[in-house]
Amino acid sequence: QVQLVESGGGSVQAGGSLRLSCAAYGYSYSSSCMGWFRQAPGKERERVAAIYTLSGITYYADSVKGRFTISQDNAKNTLYLQMNGLKPEDTAMYYCAFMYVLGGTCPVRPDVYTYWGQGTQVTVSS
């Protein structure tokens, strides 16, 4: 059983920055993907970024490329999302997610991720 605890959300003005953290408990270092998803009111949950934990290969949604950076600290079992140049359209609840995988790619679909955090709210004002 993997438990994920997010932190770091908040309210910022457009152009500002936030760093989200996701501490993973009960996680064994193996072939897996960790990702950040977000869901705005009335919209579907979408993958923002993901990382294949063994190689560190990263994946980003087109809407955040060049602004967001996903990273991991294996010693601390913690996932991060550095968000720079925030826009009002980035406003959403952000979730950390985890799944074990057989291959080296991380799925886009949220429904295949096994474990989820409780979410942290990010609000960007114009």
Disulfide bonds with the S-S distance in Angstrom:
Cys22-Cys96 2.08
Cys33-Cys106 2.09
